[in-house]
Amino acid sequence: MMSKVLPKASSRQAKASLDTKMSDTRRLFSAFDRDASGFIDAREIKTTMKQLGIVLSERDVEAMIKEAGGESNRIYFEGNINDYGHL
């Protein structure tokens, strides 16, 4: 069986894809960052998720913040999300 060699994405395509991903991530972050403080706190997570019909316990919220690399019960876009690469 012959395998096909797939063309590599150009660096321009890769950059455009990364730019789109970061733009989408920033928009999602902003949806949770209701007061535009640059970080998402536990209250903002609970409020936004409740509006989406999902009720979270304090333990769930703490786990989400920890998973995102947050500290002091907050998730920062710069340093947590931007470095981590996703929410």
PDB file with SEQRES, HELIX, SHEET and CRYST1 records, atoms N, CA, C and O in Angstrom:
SEQRES   1 A   87  MET MET SER LYS VAL LEU PRO LYS ALA SER SER ARG GLN          
SEQRES   2 A   87  ALA LYS ALA SER LEU ASP THR LYS MET SER ASP THR ARG          
SEQRES   3 A   87  ARG LEU PHE SER ALA PHE ASP ARG ASP ALA SER GLY PHE          
SEQRES   4 A   87  ILE ASP ALA ARG GLU ILE LYS THR THR MET LYS GLN LEU          
SEQRES   5 A   87  GLY ILE VAL LEU SER GLU ARG ASP VAL GLU ALA MET ILE          
SEQRES   6 A   87  LYS GLU ALA GLY GLY GLU SER ASN ARG ILE TYR PHE GLU          
SEQRES   7 A   87  GLY ASN ILE ASN ASP TYR GLY HIS LEU                          
HELIX    1 AA1 SER A   11  PHE A   32  1                                  22    
HELIX    2 AA2 ALA A   42  GLN A   51  1                                  10    
HELIX    3 AA3 GLU A   58  GLU A   67  1                                  10    
HELIX    4 AA4 PHE A   77  ILE A   81  3                                   5    
HELIX    5 AA5 ASN A   82  TYR A   84  1                                   3    
SHEET    1 AA1 2 PHE A  39  ASP A  41  0                                        
SHEET    2 AA1 2 ARG A  74  TYR A  76 -1                                        
CRYST1    1.000    1.000    1.000  90.00  90.00  90.00 P 1           1          
ATOM      1  N   MET A   1       0.840  -1.173   0.000  1.00  0.00           N  
ATOM      2  CA  MET A   1       0.000   0.000   0.000  1.00  0.00           C  
ATOM      3  C   MET A   1       0.889   1.240   0.000  1.00  0.00           C  
ATOM      4  O   MET A   1       1.840   1.322   0.777  1.00  0.00           O  
ATOM      5  N   MET A   2       0.588   2.193  -0.856  1.00  0.00           N  
ATOM      6  CA  MET A   2       1.352   3.437  -0.920  1.00  0.00           C  
ATOM      7  C   MET A   2       0.753   4.462   0.024  1.00  0.00           C  
ATOM      8  O   MET A   2      -0.463   4.637   0.107  1.00  0.00           O  
ATOM      9  N   SER A   3       1.633   5.120   0.717  1.00  0.00           N  
ATOM     10  CA  SER A   3       1.136   6.191   1.580  1.00  0.00           C  
ATOM     11  C   SER A   3       1.264   7.509   0.840  1.00  0.00           C  
ATOM     12  O   SER A   3       2.196   7.726   0.065  1.00  0.00           O  
ATOM     13  N   LYS A   4       0.320   8.367   1.098  1.00  0.00           N  
ATOM     14  CA  LYS A   4       0.332   9.680   0.465  1.00  0.00           C  
ATOM     15  C   LYS A   4       1.140  10.643   1.313  1.00  0.00           C  
ATOM     16  O   LYS A   4       1.089  10.599   2.542  1.00  0.00           O  
ATOM     17  N   VAL A   5       1.861  11.486   0.669  1.00  0.00           N  
ATOM     18  CA  VAL A   5       2.590  12.534   1.362  1.00  0.00           C  
ATOM     19  C   VAL A   5       1.703  13.779   1.321  1.00  0.00           C  
ATOM     20  O   VAL A   5       1.371  14.307   0.260  1.00  0.00           O  
ATOM     21  N   LEU A   6       1.347  14.212   2.494  1.00  0.00           N  
ATOM     22  CA  LEU A   6       0.480  15.385   2.584  1.00  0.00           C  
ATOM     23  C   LEU A   6       1.332  16.643   2.583  1.00  0.00           C  
ATOM     24  O   LEU A   6       2.383  16.680   3.224  1.00  0.00           O  
ATOM     25  N   PRO A   7       0.895  17.668   1.875  1.00  0.00           N  
ATOM     26  CA  PRO A   7       1.670  18.915   1.858  1.00  0.00           C  
ATOM     27  C   PRO A   7       1.635  19.575   3.232  1.00  0.00           C  
ATOM     28  O   PRO A   7       0.618  19.534   3.925  1.00  0.00           O  
ATOM     29  N   LYS A   8       2.742  20.176   3.614  1.00  0.00           N  
ATOM     30  CA  LYS A   8       2.811  20.891   4.886  1.00  0.00           C  
ATOM     31  C   LYS A   8       2.108  22.236   4.738  1.00  0.00           C  
ATOM     32  O   LYS A   8       2.157  22.878   3.688  1.00  0.00           O  
ATOM     33  N   ALA A   9       1.462  22.633   5.807  1.00  0.00           N  
ATOM     34  CA  ALA A   9       0.815  23.955   5.802  1.00  0.00           C  
ATOM     35  C   ALA A   9       1.901  25.019   5.755  1.00  0.00           C  
ATOM     36  O   ALA A   9       2.944  24.885   6.396  1.00  0.00           O  
ATOM     37  N   SER A  10       1.657  26.032   5.022  1.00  0.00           N  
ATOM     38  CA  SER A  10       2.628  27.114   4.951  1.00  0.00           C  
ATOM     39  C   SER A  10       2.683  27.817   6.302  1.00  0.00           C  
ATOM     40  O   SER A  10       1.753  27.724   7.103  1.00  0.00           O  
ATOM     41  N   SER A  11       3.774  28.515   6.541  1.00  0.00           N  
ATOM     42  CA  SER A  11       3.892  29.241   7.803  1.00  0.00           C  
ATOM     43  C   SER A  11       2.819  30.323   7.900  1.00  0.00           C  
ATOM     44  O   SER A  11       2.370  30.652   8.998  1.00  0.00           O  
ATOM     45  N   ARG A  12       2.409  30.875   6.769  1.00  0.00           N  
ATOM     46  CA  ARG A  12       1.340  31.877   6.764  1.00  0.00           C  
ATOM     47  C   ARG A  12       0.023  31.243   7.207  1.00  0.00           C  
ATOM     48  O   ARG A  12      -0.721  31.842   7.984  1.00  0.00           O  
ATOM     49  N   GLN A  13      -0.271  30.034   6.719  1.00  0.00           N  
ATOM     50  CA  GLN A  13      -1.495  29.335   7.113  1.00  0.00           C  
ATOM     51  C   GLN A  13      -1.451  28.975   8.591  1.00  0.00           C  
ATOM     52  O   GLN A  13      -2.453  29.096   9.296  1.00  0.00           O  
ATOM     53  N   ALA A  14      -0.293  28.533   9.054  1.00  0.00           N  
ATOM     54  CA  ALA A  14      -0.150  28.168  10.457  1.00  0.00           C  
ATOM     55  C   ALA A  14      -0.351  29.381  11.351  1.00  0.00           C  
ATOM     56  O   ALA A  14      -1.018  29.288  12.381  1.00  0.00           O  
ATOM     57  N   LYS A  15       0.219  30.520  10.967  1.00  0.00           N  
ATOM     58  CA  LYS A  15       0.063  31.740  11.749  1.00  0.00           C  
ATOM     59  C   LYS A  15      -1.392  32.195  11.750  1.00  0.00           C  
ATOM     60  O   LYS A  15      -1.909  32.618  12.784  1.00  0.00           O  
ATOM     61  N   ALA A  16      -2.049  32.112  10.610  1.00  0.00           N  
ATOM     62  CA  ALA A  16      -3.462  32.506  10.528  1.00  0.00           C  
ATOM     63  C   ALA A  16      -4.311  31.611  11.423  1.00  0.00           C  
ATOM     64  O   ALA A  16      -5.233  32.085  12.088  1.00  0.00           O  
ATOM     65  N   SER A  17      -4.003  30.334  11.436  1.00  0.00           N  
ATOM     66  CA  SER A  17      -4.737  29.396  12.282  1.00  0.00           C  
ATOM     67  C   SER A  17      -4.521  29.721  13.760  1.00  0.00           C  
ATOM     68  O   SER A  17      -5.470  29.710  14.544  1.00  0.00           O  
ATOM     69  N   LEU A  18      -3.290  30.005  14.135  1.00  0.00           N  
ATOM     70  CA  LEU A  18      -2.980  30.363  15.513  1.00  0.00           C  
ATOM     71  C   LEU A  18      -3.650  31.676  15.895  1.00  0.00           C  
ATOM     72  O   LEU A  18      -4.187  31.802  16.996  1.00  0.00           O  
ATOM     73  N   ASP A  19      -3.623  32.652  14.995  1.00  0.00           N  
ATOM     74  CA  ASP A  19      -4.276  33.939  15.254  1.00  0.00           C  
ATOM     75  C   ASP A  19      -5.770  33.756  15.479  1.00  0.00           C  
ATOM     76  O   ASP A  19      -6.343  34.376  16.374  1.00  0.00           O  
ATOM     77  N   THR A  20      -6.399  32.916  14.679  1.00  0.00           N  
ATOM     78  CA  THR A  20      -7.828  32.632  14.825  1.00  0.00           C  
ATOM     79  C   THR A  20      -8.105  31.964  16.166  1.00  0.00           C  
ATOM     80  O   THR A  20      -9.055  32.323  16.861  1.00  0.00           O  
ATOM     81  N   LYS A  21      -7.278  30.999  16.520  1.00  0.00           N  
ATOM     82  CA  LYS A  21      -7.460  30.292  17.791  1.00  0.00           C  
ATOM     83  C   LYS A  21      -7.327  31.260  18.965  1.00  0.00           C  
ATOM     84  O   LYS A  21      -8.128  31.217  19.899  1.00  0.00           O  
ATOM     85  N   MET A  22      -6.317  32.134  18.921  1.00  0.00           N  
ATOM     86  CA  MET A  22      -6.131  33.084  20.013  1.00  0.00           C  
ATOM     87  C   MET A  22      -7.268  34.097  20.072  1.00  0.00           C  
ATOM     88  O   MET A  22      -7.687  34.493  21.159  1.00  0.00           O  
ATOM     89  N   SER A  23      -7.768  34.517  18.922  1.00  0.00           N  
ATOM     90  CA  SER A  23      -8.892  35.443  18.880  1.00  0.00           C  
ATOM     91  C   SER A  23     -10.136  34.792  19.483  1.00  0.00           C  
ATOM     92  O   SER A  23     -10.853  35.416  20.264  1.00  0.00           O  
ATOM     93  N   ASP A  24     -10.386  33.547  19.120  1.00  0.00           N  
ATOM     94  CA  ASP A  24     -11.525  32.811  19.669  1.00  0.00           C  
ATOM     95  C   ASP A  24     -11.373  32.630  21.179  1.00  0.00           C  
ATOM     96  O   ASP A  24     -12.341  32.766  21.928  1.00  0.00           O  
ATOM     97  N   THR A  25     -10.157  32.325  21.619  1.00  0.00           N  
ATOM     98  CA  THR A  25      -9.896  32.128  23.043  1.00  0.00           C  
ATOM     99  C   THR A  25     -10.104  33.428  23.808  1.00  0.00           C  
ATOM    100  O   THR A  25     -10.663  33.423  24.905  1.00  0.00           O  
ATOM    101  N   ARG A  26      -9.659  34.533  23.236  1.00  0.00           N  
ATOM    102  CA  ARG A  26      -9.832  35.846  23.870  1.00  0.00           C  
ATOM    103  C   ARG A  26     -11.321  36.188  23.998  1.00  0.00           C  
ATOM    104  O   ARG A  26     -11.757  36.694  25.032  1.00  0.00           O  
ATOM    105  N   ARG A  27     -12.101  35.908  22.938  1.00  0.00           N  
ATOM    106  CA  ARG A  27     -13.546  36.178  22.996  1.00  0.00           C  
ATOM    107  C   ARG A  27     -14.220  35.337  24.074  1.00  0.00           C  
ATOM    108  O   ARG A  27     -15.073  35.834  24.808  1.00  0.00           O  
ATOM    109  N   LEU A  28     -13.840  34.070  24.170  1.00  0.00           N  
ATOM    110  CA  LEU A  28     -14.418  33.194  25.190  1.00  0.00           C  
ATOM    111  C   LEU A  28     -14.037  33.689  26.587  1.00  0.00           C  
ATOM    112  O   LEU A  28     -14.876  33.741  27.486  1.00  0.00           O  
ATOM    113  N   PHE A  29     -12.770  34.049  26.757  1.00  0.00           N  
ATOM    114  CA  PHE A  29     -12.319  34.583  28.040  1.00  0.00           C  
ATOM    115  C   PHE A  29     -13.142  35.818  28.413  1.00  0.00           C  
ATOM    116  O   PHE A  29     -13.582  35.953  29.554  1.00  0.00           O  
ATOM    117  N   SER A  30     -13.344  36.707  27.459  1.00  0.00           N  
ATOM    118  CA  SER A  30     -14.094  37.944  27.705  1.00  0.00           C  
ATOM    119  C   SER A  30     -15.539  37.674  28.094  1.00  0.00           C  
ATOM    120  O   SER A  30     -16.130  38.440  28.855  1.00  0.00           O  
ATOM    121  N   ALA A  31     -16.109  36.601  27.583  1.00  0.00           N  
ATOM    122  CA  ALA A  31     -17.484  36.247  27.954  1.00  0.00           C  
ATOM    123  C   ALA A  31     -17.583  35.929  29.447  1.00  0.00           C  
ATOM    124  O   ALA A  31     -18.614  36.182  30.071  1.00  0.00           O  
ATOM    125  N   PHE A  32     -16.520  35.380  30.013  1.00  0.00           N  
ATOM    126  CA  PHE A  32     -16.499  35.071  31.444  1.00  0.00           C  
ATOM    127  C   PHE A  32     -16.027  36.267  32.268  1.00  0.00           C  
ATOM    128  O   PHE A  32     -16.480  36.456  33.397  1.00  0.00           O  
ATOM    129  N   ASP A  33     -15.128  37.071  31.717  1.00  0.00           N  
ATOM    130  CA  ASP A  33     -14.557  38.218  32.423  1.00  0.00           C  
ATOM    131  C   ASP A  33     -15.528  39.395  32.339  1.00  0.00           C  
ATOM    132  O   ASP A  33     -15.288  40.359  31.613  1.00  0.00           O  
ATOM    133  N   ARG A  34     -16.603  39.307  33.073  1.00  0.00           N  
ATOM    134  CA  ARG A  34     -17.715  40.252  32.971  1.00  0.00           C  
ATOM    135  C   ARG A  34     -17.329  41.691  33.317  1.00  0.00           C  
ATOM    136  O   ARG A  34     -17.877  42.635  32.747  1.00  0.00           O  
ATOM    137  N   ASP A  35     -16.394  41.860  34.246  1.00  0.00           N  
ATOM    138  CA  ASP A  35     -16.021  43.221  34.646  1.00  0.00           C  
ATOM    139  C   ASP A  35     -14.771  43.723  33.919  1.00  0.00           C  
ATOM    140  O   ASP A  35     -14.240  44.783  34.252  1.00  0.00           O  
ATOM    141  N   ALA A  36     -14.304  42.965  32.930  1.00  0.00           N  
ATOM    142  CA  ALA A  36     -13.137  43.341  32.110  1.00  0.00           C  
ATOM    143  C   ALA A  36     -11.904  43.639  32.953  1.00  0.00           C  
ATOM    144  O   ALA A  36     -11.129  44.543  32.639  1.00  0.00           O  
ATOM    145  N   SER A  37     -11.728  42.874  34.023  1.00  0.00           N  
ATOM    146  CA  SER A  37     -10.608  43.079  34.936  1.00  0.00           C  
ATOM    147  C   SER A  37      -9.312  42.425  34.454  1.00  0.00           C  
ATOM    148  O   SER A  37      -8.238  42.699  34.989  1.00  0.00           O  
ATOM    149  N   GLY A  38      -9.417  41.565  33.449  1.00  0.00           N  
ATOM    150  CA  GLY A  38      -8.234  40.851  32.973  1.00  0.00           C  
ATOM    151  C   GLY A  38      -8.064  39.499  33.619  1.00  0.00           C  
ATOM    152  O   GLY A  38      -7.129  38.762  33.309  1.00  0.00           O  
ATOM    153  N   PHE A  39      -8.973  39.174  34.521  1.00  0.00           N  
ATOM    154  CA  PHE A  39      -8.973  37.847  35.128  1.00  0.00           C  
ATOM    155  C   PHE A  39     -10.405  37.383  35.348  1.00  0.00           C  
ATOM    156  O   PHE A  39     -11.340  38.184  35.391  1.00  0.00           O  
ATOM    157  N   ILE A  40     -10.550  36.086  35.484  1.00  0.00           N  
ATOM    158  CA  ILE A  40     -11.851  35.482  35.768  1.00  0.00           C  
ATOM    159  C   ILE A  40     -11.786  34.943  37.185  1.00  0.00           C  
ATOM    160  O   ILE A  40     -10.881  34.180  37.525  1.00  0.00           O  
ATOM    161  N   ASP A  41     -12.741  35.337  38.009  1.00  0.00           N  
ATOM    162  CA  ASP A  41     -12.768  34.806  39.369  1.00  0.00           C  
ATOM    163  C   ASP A  41     -13.884  33.765  39.497  1.00  0.00           C  
ATOM    164  O   ASP A  41     -14.659  33.542  38.567  1.00  0.00           O  
ATOM    165  N   ALA A  42     -13.942  33.144  40.657  1.00  0.00           N  
ATOM    166  CA  ALA A  42     -14.904  32.067  40.887  1.00  0.00           C  
ATOM    167  C   ALA A  42     -16.349  32.536  40.678  1.00  0.00           C  
ATOM    168  O   ALA A  42     -17.176  31.809  40.128  1.00  0.00           O  
ATOM    169  N   ARG A  43     -16.632  33.743  41.118  1.00  0.00           N  
ATOM    170  CA  ARG A  43     -17.999  34.283  40.971  1.00  0.00           C  
ATOM    171  C   ARG A  43     -18.379  34.400  39.499  1.00  0.00           C  
ATOM    172  O   ARG A  43     -19.494  34.048  39.112  1.00  0.00           O  
ATOM    173  N   GLU A  44     -17.454  34.893  38.680  1.00  0.00           N  
ATOM    174  CA  GLU A  44     -17.738  35.053  37.252  1.00  0.00           C  
ATOM    175  C   GLU A  44     -17.944  33.697  36.578  1.00  0.00           C  
ATOM    176  O   GLU A  44     -18.804  33.560  35.707  1.00  0.00           O  
ATOM    177  N   ILE A  45     -17.165  32.704  36.974  1.00  0.00           N  
ATOM    178  CA  ILE A  45     -17.343  31.362  36.410  1.00  0.00           C  
ATOM    179  C   ILE A  45     -18.720  30.826  36.763  1.00  0.00           C  
ATOM    180  O   ILE A  45     -19.454  30.354  35.894  1.00  0.00           O  
ATOM    181  N   LYS A  46     -19.067  30.900  38.041  1.00  0.00           N  
ATOM    182  CA  LYS A  46     -20.372  30.374  38.478  1.00  0.00           C  
ATOM    183  C   LYS A  46     -21.526  31.098  37.792  1.00  0.00           C  
ATOM    184  O   LYS A  46     -22.478  30.460  37.341  1.00  0.00           O  
ATOM    185  N   THR A  47     -21.450  32.419  37.710  1.00  0.00           N  
ATOM    186  CA  THR A  47     -22.517  33.216  37.096  1.00  0.00           C  
ATOM    187  C   THR A  47     -22.685  32.872  35.617  1.00  0.00           C  
ATOM    188  O   THR A  47     -23.800  32.635  35.152  1.00  0.00           O  
ATOM    189  N   THR A  48     -21.583  32.846  34.889  1.00  0.00           N  
ATOM    190  CA  THR A  48     -21.653  32.569  33.454  1.00  0.00           C  
ATOM    191  C   THR A  48     -22.149  31.157  33.195  1.00  0.00           C  
ATOM    192  O   THR A  48     -22.994  30.948  32.325  1.00  0.00           O  
ATOM    193  N   MET A  49     -21.639  30.194  33.933  1.00  0.00           N  
ATOM    194  CA  MET A  49     -22.066  28.809  33.734  1.00  0.00           C  
ATOM    195  C   MET A  49     -23.545  28.631  34.108  1.00  0.00           C  
ATOM    196  O   MET A  49     -24.261  27.876  33.450  1.00  0.00           O  
ATOM    197  N   LYS A  50     -23.998  29.315  35.147  1.00  0.00           N  
ATOM    198  CA  LYS A  50     -25.410  29.244  35.532  1.00  0.00           C  
ATOM    199  C   LYS A  50     -26.296  29.790  34.418  1.00  0.00           C  
ATOM    200  O   LYS A  50     -27.362  29.239  34.142  1.00  0.00           O  
ATOM    201  N   GLN A  51     -25.856  30.874  33.776  1.00  0.00           N  
ATOM    202  CA  GLN A  51     -26.611  31.434  32.655  1.00  0.00           C  
ATOM    203  C   GLN A  51     -26.665  30.465  31.474  1.00  0.00           C  
ATOM    204  O   GLN A  51     -27.577  30.528  30.649  1.00  0.00           O  
ATOM    205  N   LEU A  52     -25.695  29.584  31.404  1.00  0.00           N  
ATOM    206  CA  LEU A  52     -25.679  28.551  30.359  1.00  0.00           C  
ATOM    207  C   LEU A  52     -26.459  27.298  30.779  1.00  0.00           C  
ATOM    208  O   LEU A  52     -26.547  26.322  30.034  1.00  0.00           O  
ATOM    209  N   GLY A  53     -27.023  27.354  31.998  1.00  0.00           N  
ATOM    210  CA  GLY A  53     -27.822  26.235  32.492  1.00  0.00           C  
ATOM    211  C   GLY A  53     -27.018  25.186  33.235  1.00  0.00           C  
ATOM    212  O   GLY A  53     -27.504  24.077  33.454  1.00  0.00           O  
ATOM    213  N   ILE A  54     -25.795  25.519  33.628  1.00  0.00           N  
ATOM    214  CA  ILE A  54     -24.928  24.572  34.324  1.00  0.00           C  
ATOM    215  C   ILE A  54     -24.635  25.119  35.713  1.00  0.00           C  
ATOM    216  O   ILE A  54     -24.032  26.182  35.860  1.00  0.00           O  
ATOM    217  N   VAL A  55     -25.064  24.386  36.721  1.00  0.00           N  
ATOM    218  CA  VAL A  55     -24.830  24.792  38.100  1.00  0.00           C  
ATOM    219  C   VAL A  55     -23.595  24.049  38.604  1.00  0.00           C  
ATOM    220  O   VAL A  55     -23.530  22.821  38.566  1.00  0.00           O  
ATOM    221  N   LEU A  56     -22.622  24.820  39.074  1.00  0.00           N  
ATOM    222  CA  LEU A  56     -21.363  24.244  39.545  1.00  0.00           C  
ATOM    223  C   LEU A  56     -21.229  24.397  41.053  1.00  0.00           C  
ATOM    224  O   LEU A  56     -21.669  25.393  41.627  1.00  0.00           O  
ATOM    225  N   SER A  57     -20.626  23.418  41.681  1.00  0.00           N  
ATOM    226  CA  SER A  57     -20.314  23.521  43.101  1.00  0.00           C  
ATOM    227  C   SER A  57     -19.026  24.329  43.258  1.00  0.00           C  
ATOM    228  O   SER A  57     -18.305  24.556  42.287  1.00  0.00           O  
ATOM    229  N   GLU A  58     -18.749  24.753  44.467  1.00  0.00           N  
ATOM    230  CA  GLU A  58     -17.498  25.461  44.745  1.00  0.00           C  
ATOM    231  C   GLU A  58     -16.308  24.580  44.369  1.00  0.00           C  
ATOM    232  O   GLU A  58     -15.311  25.065  43.834  1.00  0.00           O  
ATOM    233  N   ARG A  59     -16.420  23.305  44.649  1.00  0.00           N  
ATOM    234  CA  ARG A  59     -15.342  22.356  44.325  1.00  0.00           C  
ATOM    235  C   ARG A  59     -15.106  22.286  42.821  1.00  0.00           C  
ATOM    236  O   ARG A  59     -13.962  22.237  42.369  1.00  0.00           O  
ATOM    237  N   ASP A  60     -16.198  22.282  42.040  1.00  0.00           N  
ATOM    238  CA  ASP A  60     -16.075  22.268  40.576  1.00  0.00           C  
ATOM    239  C   ASP A  60     -15.339  23.507  40.076  1.00  0.00           C  
ATOM    240  O   ASP A  60     -14.455  23.416  39.224  1.00  0.00           O  
ATOM    241  N   VAL A  61     -15.710  24.657  40.610  1.00  0.00           N  
ATOM    242  CA  VAL A  61     -15.101  25.917  40.195  1.00  0.00           C  
ATOM    243  C   VAL A  61     -13.622  25.932  40.570  1.00  0.00           C  
ATOM    244  O   VAL A  61     -12.779  26.337  39.769  1.00  0.00           O  
ATOM    245  N   GLU A  62     -13.310  25.496  41.773  1.00  0.00           N  
ATOM    246  CA  GLU A  62     -11.908  25.435  42.202  1.00  0.00           C  
ATOM    247  C   GLU A  62     -11.099  24.523  41.278  1.00  0.00           C  
ATOM    248  O   GLU A  62      -9.962  24.841  40.932  1.00  0.00           O  
ATOM    249  N   ALA A  63     -11.677  23.404  40.884  1.00  0.00           N  
ATOM    250  CA  ALA A  63     -10.996  22.472  39.985  1.00  0.00           C  
ATOM    251  C   ALA A  63     -10.756  23.104  38.614  1.00  0.00           C  
ATOM    252  O   ALA A  63      -9.699  22.909  38.014  1.00  0.00           O  
ATOM    253  N   MET A  64     -11.736  23.859  38.122  1.00  0.00           N  
ATOM    254  CA  MET A  64     -11.579  24.534  36.833  1.00  0.00           C  
ATOM    255  C   MET A  64     -10.446  25.557  36.884  1.00  0.00           C  
ATOM    256  O   MET A  64      -9.634  25.646  35.963  1.00  0.00           O  
ATOM    257  N   ILE A  65     -10.403  26.320  37.962  1.00  0.00           N  
ATOM    258  CA  ILE A  65      -9.365  27.331  38.113  1.00  0.00           C  
ATOM    259  C   ILE A  65      -7.989  26.661  38.211  1.00  0.00           C  
ATOM    260  O   ILE A  65      -7.023  27.117  37.599  1.00  0.00           O  
ATOM    261  N   LYS A  66      -7.918  25.600  38.969  1.00  0.00           N  
ATOM    262  CA  LYS A  66      -6.652  24.878  39.112  1.00  0.00           C  
ATOM    263  C   LYS A  66      -6.202  24.294  37.779  1.00  0.00           C  
ATOM    264  O   LYS A  66      -5.022  24.376  37.437  1.00  0.00           O  
ATOM    265  N   GLU A  67      -7.121  23.710  37.027  1.00  0.00           N  
ATOM    266  CA  GLU A  67      -6.806  23.107  35.724  1.00  0.00           C  
ATOM    267  C   GLU A  67      -6.237  24.145  34.754  1.00  0.00           C  
ATOM    268  O   GLU A  67      -5.364  23.833  33.945  1.00  0.00           O  
ATOM    269  N   ALA A  68      -6.737  25.372  34.841  1.00  0.00           N  
ATOM    270  CA  ALA A  68      -6.275  26.442  33.956  1.00  0.00           C  
ATOM    271  C   ALA A  68      -4.978  27.082  34.461  1.00  0.00           C  
ATOM    272  O   ALA A  68      -4.441  27.990  33.827  1.00  0.00           O  
ATOM    273  N   GLY A  69      -4.482  26.606  35.599  1.00  0.00           N  
ATOM    274  CA  GLY A  69      -3.242  27.158  36.134  1.00  0.00           C  
ATOM    275  C   GLY A  69      -3.439  28.428  36.917  1.00  0.00           C  
ATOM    276  O   GLY A  69      -2.487  29.167  37.170  1.00  0.00           O  
ATOM    277  N   GLY A  70      -4.684  28.687  37.305  1.00  0.00           N  
ATOM    278  CA  GLY A  70      -4.986  29.909  38.038  1.00  0.00           C  
ATOM    279  C   GLY A  70      -4.409  29.902  39.437  1.00  0.00           C  
ATOM    280  O   GLY A  70      -4.049  28.861  39.986  1.00  0.00           O  
ATOM    281  N   GLU A  71      -4.335  31.092  39.991  1.00  0.00           N  
ATOM    282  CA  GLU A  71      -3.825  31.246  41.345  1.00  0.00           C  
ATOM    283  C   GLU A  71      -4.684  32.254  42.082  1.00  0.00           C  
ATOM    284  O   GLU A  71      -5.319  33.111  41.468  1.00  0.00           O  
ATOM    285  N   SER A  72      -4.698  32.150  43.388  1.00  0.00           N  
ATOM    286  CA  SER A  72      -5.497  33.061  44.221  1.00  0.00           C  
ATOM    287  C   SER A  72      -6.952  33.097  43.770  1.00  0.00           C  
ATOM    288  O   SER A  72      -7.596  34.145  43.799  1.00  0.00           O  
ATOM    289  N   ASN A  73      -7.461  31.943  43.355  1.00  0.00           N  
ATOM    290  CA  ASN A  73      -8.857  31.798  42.950  1.00  0.00           C  
ATOM    291  C   ASN A  73      -9.200  32.637  41.714  1.00  0.00           C  
ATOM    292  O   ASN A  73     -10.338  33.075  41.550  1.00  0.00           O  
ATOM    293  N   ARG A  74      -8.196  32.857  40.840  1.00  0.00           N  
ATOM    294  CA  ARG A  74      -8.388  33.646  39.628  1.00  0.00           C  
ATOM    295  C   ARG A  74      -7.660  33.003  38.458  1.00  0.00           C  
ATOM    296  O   ARG A  74      -6.650  32.320  38.624  1.00  0.00           O  
ATOM    297  N   ILE A  75      -8.202  33.240  37.276  1.00  0.00           N  
ATOM    298  CA  ILE A  75      -7.557  32.828  36.028  1.00  0.00           C  
ATOM    299  C   ILE A  75      -7.256  34.096  35.244  1.00  0.00           C  
ATOM    300  O   ILE A  75      -8.159  34.874  34.935  1.00  0.00           O  
ATOM    301  N   TYR A  76      -5.995  34.298  34.928  1.00  0.00           N  
ATOM    302  CA  TYR A  76      -5.567  35.462  34.148  1.00  0.00           C  
ATOM    303  C   TYR A  76      -5.373  35.038  32.698  1.00  0.00           C  
ATOM    304  O   TYR A  76      -4.873  33.944  32.434  1.00  0.00           O  
ATOM    305  N   PHE A  77      -5.765  35.894  31.756  1.00  0.00           N  
ATOM    306  CA  PHE A  77      -5.533  35.557  30.346  1.00  0.00           C  
ATOM    307  C   PHE A  77      -4.032  35.495  30.091  1.00  0.00           C  
ATOM    308  O   PHE A  77      -3.522  34.493  29.589  1.00  0.00           O  
ATOM    309  N   GLU A  78      -3.338  36.556  30.436  1.00  0.00           N  
ATOM    310  CA  GLU A  78      -1.878  36.568  30.289  1.00  0.00           C  
ATOM    311  C   GLU A  78      -1.298  35.774  31.451  1.00  0.00           C  
ATOM    312  O   GLU A  78      -1.557  36.078  32.615  1.00  0.00           O  
ATOM    313  N   GLY A  79      -0.521  34.767  31.127  1.00  0.00           N  
ATOM    314  CA  GLY A  79       0.119  33.983  32.177  1.00  0.00           C  
ATOM    315  C   GLY A  79      -0.587  32.684  32.484  1.00  0.00           C  
ATOM    316  O   GLY A  79       0.053  31.743  32.953  1.00  0.00           O  
ATOM    317  N   ASN A  80      -1.880  32.596  32.238  1.00  0.00           N  
ATOM    318  CA  ASN A  80      -2.591  31.331  32.414  1.00  0.00           C  
ATOM    319  C   ASN A  80      -3.098  30.835  31.069  1.00  0.00           C  
ATOM    320  O   ASN A  80      -2.635  29.810  30.568  1.00  0.00           O  
ATOM    321  N   ILE A  81      -4.040  31.550  30.488  1.00  0.00           N  
ATOM    322  CA  ILE A  81      -4.660  31.105  29.251  1.00  0.00           C  
ATOM    323  C   ILE A  81      -3.719  31.277  28.064  1.00  0.00           C  
ATOM    324  O   ILE A  81      -3.521  30.334  27.298  1.00  0.00           O  
ATOM    325  N   ASN A  82      -3.147  32.441  27.902  1.00  0.00           N  
ATOM    326  CA  ASN A  82      -2.282  32.702  26.757  1.00  0.00           C  
ATOM    327  C   ASN A  82      -1.106  31.726  26.737  1.00  0.00           C  
ATOM    328  O   ASN A  82      -0.755  31.209  25.677  1.00  0.00           O  
ATOM    329  N   ASP A  83      -0.495  31.468  27.896  1.00  0.00           N  
ATOM    330  CA  ASP A  83       0.627  30.537  27.962  1.00  0.00           C  
ATOM    331  C   ASP A  83       0.172  29.091  27.860  1.00  0.00           C  
ATOM    332  O   ASP A  83       0.861  28.248  27.286  1.00  0.00           O  
ATOM    333  N   TYR A  84      -0.989  28.818  28.420  1.00  0.00           N  
ATOM    334  CA  TYR A  84      -1.519  27.447  28.457  1.00  0.00           C  
ATOM    335  C   TYR A  84      -2.029  27.054  27.074  1.00  0.00           C  
ATOM    336  O   TYR A  84      -1.949  25.893  26.675  1.00  0.00           O  
ATOM    337  N   GLY A  85      -2.547  28.030  26.360  1.00  0.00           N  
ATOM    338  CA  GLY A  85      -2.984  27.771  24.992  1.00  0.00           C  
ATOM    339  C   GLY A  85      -4.457  27.500  24.816  1.00  0.00           C  
ATOM    340  O   GLY A  85      -4.943  27.477  23.685  1.00  0.00           O  
ATOM    341  N   HIS A  86      -5.196  27.289  25.914  1.00  0.00           N  
ATOM    342  CA  HIS A  86      -6.642  27.069  25.798  1.00  0.00           C  
ATOM    343  C   HIS A  86      -7.285  27.242  27.150  1.00  0.00           C  
ATOM    344  O   HIS A  86      -6.596  27.306  28.168  1.00  0.00           O  
ATOM    345  N   LEU A  87      -8.634  27.321  27.170  1.00  0.00           N  
ATOM    346  CA  LEU A  87      -9.410  27.416  28.395  1.00  0.00           C  
ATOM    347  C   LEU A  87      -9.729  26.064  28.900  1.00  0.00           C  
ATOM    348  O   LEU A  87     -10.383  25.929  29.934  1.00  0.00           O  
TER     349      LEU A  87                                                      
END                                                                             
